[in-house]
Amino acid sequence: MPDTATLLAAAADQQGPGDTLRIVLAASMVGAVLLAWFLLRGYRDNDHND
């Protein structure tokens, strides 16, 4: 029968996609902000279009 400490150590290694999901969400938020800035800066009116 496996040792209890070995089973707990194996279970601790499999905690799911928590860190990866956090990194993906943070990168997508930064990307969305940069995309919005890039798209919206074209709508500025600097009065240089005469």
Beta strands, then each sheet from edge to edge (+ up, - down):
end
